[in-house]
Amino acid sequence: MDRQTLSDLAHADHPIAAPVSDVIVLDLLDRAIRRPDAHVLDLGCGEGAWLLRAVQAHEGVTATGVDISSAGFDRTLAEAARLGVGDRLDLVQQDVAEYRSPRKADVVLSIGAAYAFGELLPALAAARSHLAEDGVVLLGDCFWEREPDPAVRAELEDGPQKYVDLATMVARVVADGWTPVYGHVSTLAEWDDYQWSWTGSLAAWALDHPDHPDREQALTTSAAHRDSWLNGYRGVLGFVTLVLRPTP
Ligand SMILES: C[S@@+](CC[C@H](N)C(=O)[O-])C[C@H]1O[C@@H](n2cnc3c(N)ncnc32)[C@H](O)[C@@H]1O
């Protein structure tokens, strides 16, 4: 079973692929969407869960999501159609680095997906290139809540993206020409809900499919993820979602 399929199964009960509750997702979207006909672009949209909520909660808003994987697109688009908002949601399978939007967006989302551009600041540069004048960026990413063990740091910083503490992260964003007009730091309860959902959905799928050839892989992946969370980065890795406007 490939990584995307595992991730798709793991997000069955928590389609938002970040430690952010539904209530907070709606609140953050309310804060970012400042006009009734706003266009929202999500760079690294996952299955499009943020955008489904945006078009559902904001009549008149249109949304485009871009992700390198189309896992979950069909499900989200079917749900959008069922809710009568399908004509306002478009999901595109493409590398975000290559995506050229036909129109500027009033709101650009990058939630847990800055790594698609390598790091936070290149992700913000990309967001800026897609943003209309007076636009708003919702940027969600990890930071170190506490200094991690070297092993935990090595495990979670295995790509180009390195994390810093919250104050340093926000200072870098401000120095890059952005003004935070709001921010939400995910609570431990949001993290726990996300991680128990991730590991639990995958484990439950394996238990429900005793004859599936990928059952063992799903159980092993779930247990390894749970172990790495509970014995490693629980309470150490933080997640913040910033509502940003360009500093004039
Ligand atoms: C942690 S998930 C977050 C998904 C979504 N923003 C959410 O909060 O539900 C990160 C997403 O970035 C996508 N991604 C990673 N690299 C990408 C790239 N180069 N182009 C487009 N999407 C990418 C992954 O496929 C994944 O869906």
The ligand as an ORCA input file, in Angstrom:
! r2SCAN-3c Opt
* xyz 0 1
  C      -0.267     17.653      5.957
  S      -1.144     17.607      4.444
  C      -2.213     19.003      4.657
  C      -3.404     18.942      3.768
  C      -4.404     20.103      3.950
  N      -3.778     21.391      3.856
  C      -5.162     20.001      5.261
  O      -4.861     20.753      6.204
  O      -6.089     19.174      5.337
  C       0.056     18.203      3.283
  C      -0.407     18.095      1.846
  O       0.574     18.681      0.978
  C       0.583     17.941     -0.227
  N       1.819     18.191     -0.970
  C       3.088     17.891     -0.611
  N       3.952     18.278     -1.561
  C       3.212     18.838     -2.549
  C       3.534     19.434     -3.797
  N       4.790     19.543     -4.226
  N       2.516     19.920     -4.564
  C       1.221     19.820     -4.143
  N       0.867     19.272     -2.963
  C       1.848     18.793     -2.175
  C       0.441     16.502      0.246
  O       0.018     15.639     -0.797
  C      -0.574     16.649      1.368
  O      -1.895     16.471      0.904
*
